[in-house]
Amino acid sequence: MHGEDGSYRGARARFYDEQLRETDRPDVAYYRDLATSVDGPVLETACGTGRIYLQLLAAGVDADGFDLSADALAVLRENAAERGLDPAVWTADLTDFAVDREYALATCPFNAIQHLETVDDQLAALESVHDALAPGGRFVFDTFVPGFDVICETYGEWQERTVAYRGVDHELRTRTRVVDEVEQRFAVETELSDPDGEPVFAETDRLSMLPKQQVEVLARKSPFTEWSVTGDFTDEPIEDGHSIQVWELRREA
Ligand SMILES: C[S@@+](CC[C@H](N)C(=O)[O-])C[C@H]1O[C@@H](n2cnc3c(N)ncnc32)[C@H](O)[C@@H]1O
């Protein structure tokens, strides 16, 4: 279980939103097309600042969302107001939430499920999502393929670059470190400084590696009855060389 002490607070939430809004990740179109193809309401879990969620609303999807971070949701609501959209979002924890609708589709985009650090939390999340779905409903989420080359080559080193934030150049430092080899946990440190060198925010996220076999064991232990995994938002079976696992778990019809 998690408290309101999670990450994505204040300026970090705004920075995350601004940086990712500019990028052209394939997940946005993938989740939007999926959501527009189902017959029934959609729930985006860990919807953050609404990078994908607001696209669903704009496409006319009957979509609800929640996130642990109230600050991320505040950014989502501001963006929605600017676009004339009417969001239905609330703060909740993926490991322990309940809803009063039956969703045809639940999603958890962009590694958000990796924020759950224990098998108990991961299974609790699958149970909560399962219970939020209508019979035959689907849970679709993505999580990266832990790559030995990436871990060996880039983990442990600070990466520094200049980025525009609110129209002004800032210095961004990030470092990913393995913090528990046995449990396969890692930490991502993110620090942003303004042009005078003053810190804007410094946050550390702790996440779990979720290799395919672990997700499969979780699926087998969960109440879901069928599952499949594809690679890199291609809808092709996952294979060596893919860097993103896209899982679909189905509730019995
Ligand atoms: C990488 S961001 C992804 C946000 C959004 N899904 C997207 O694709 O832009 C991870 C999100 O997971 C949220 N999160 C982390 N742990 C959570 C939990 N236990 N329950 C709900 N949300 C959680 C964070 O607050 C953050 O907004």
The ligand as an SDF file (V2000), in Angstrom:
LIG
                    3D

 27 29  0  0  0  0  0  0  0  0999 V2000
    5.4520    7.2890  -15.5870 C   0  0  0  0  0  0  0  0  0  0  0  0
    4.0350    8.0700  -14.8880 S   0  0  0  0  0  0  0  0  0  0  0  0
    2.7900    7.5830  -16.0800 C   0  0  0  0  0  0  0  0  0  0  0  0
    1.6240    8.5200  -16.0920 C   0  0  0  0  0  0  0  0  0  0  0  0
    0.6330    8.2730  -17.2440 C   0  0  0  0  0  0  0  0  0  0  0  0
    0.1140    6.9230  -17.1850 N   0  0  0  0  0  0  0  0  0  0  0  0
    1.2970    8.5240  -18.5940 C   0  0  0  0  0  0  0  0  0  0  0  0
    1.3830    7.5780  -19.3820 O   0  0  0  0  0  0  0  0  0  0  0  0
    1.7420    9.6420  -18.8470 O   0  0  0  0  0  0  0  0  0  0  0  0
    3.6540    7.0190  -13.4920 C   0  0  0  0  0  0  0  0  0  0  0  0
    2.4120    7.4640  -12.7210 C   0  0  0  0  0  0  0  0  0  0  0  0
    2.0770    6.4260  -11.8060 O   0  0  0  0  0  0  0  0  0  0  0  0
    1.5610    7.0460  -10.6550 C   0  0  0  0  0  0  0  0  0  0  0  0
    1.6080    6.0640   -9.5620 N   0  0  0  0  0  0  0  0  0  0  0  0
    2.6920    5.5370   -8.9600 C   0  0  0  0  0  0  0  0  0  0  0  0
    2.3370    4.6500   -8.0230 N   0  0  0  0  0  0  0  0  0  0  0  0
    0.9690    4.6000   -8.0400 C   0  0  0  0  0  0  0  0  0  0  0  0
   -0.0060    3.8790   -7.2950 C   0  0  0  0  0  0  0  0  0  0  0  0
    0.3600    3.0130   -6.3420 N   0  0  0  0  0  0  0  0  0  0  0  0
   -1.2970    4.0920   -7.5660 N   0  0  0  0  0  0  0  0  0  0  0  0
   -1.6900    4.9790   -8.5290 C   0  0  0  0  0  0  0  0  0  0  0  0
   -0.8100    5.6960   -9.2510 N   0  0  0  0  0  0  0  0  0  0  0  0
    0.5000    5.5050   -9.0190 C   0  0  0  0  0  0  0  0  0  0  0  0
    2.4510    8.2560  -10.4540 C   0  0  0  0  0  0  0  0  0  0  0  0
    1.8910    9.2220   -9.5820 O   0  0  0  0  0  0  0  0  0  0  0  0
    2.5910    8.7360  -11.9010 C   0  0  0  0  0  0  0  0  0  0  0  0
    1.5960    9.6620  -12.2270 O   0  0  0  0  0  0  0  0  0  0  0  0
  1  2  1  0
  2  3  1  0
  2 10  1  0
  3  4  1  0
  4  5  1  0
  5  6  1  0
  5  7  1  0
  7  8  2  0
  7  9  1  0
 10 11  1  0
 11 12  1  0
 11 26  1  0
 12 13  1  0
 13 14  1  0
 13 24  1  0
 14 15  1  0
 14 23  1  0
 15 16  2  0
 16 17  1  0
 17 18  1  0
 17 23  2  0
 18 19  1  0
 18 20  2  0
 20 21  1  0
 21 22  2  0
 22 23  1  0
 24 25  1  0
 24 26  1  0
 26 27  1  0
M  CHG  2   2   1   9  -1
M  END
$$$$
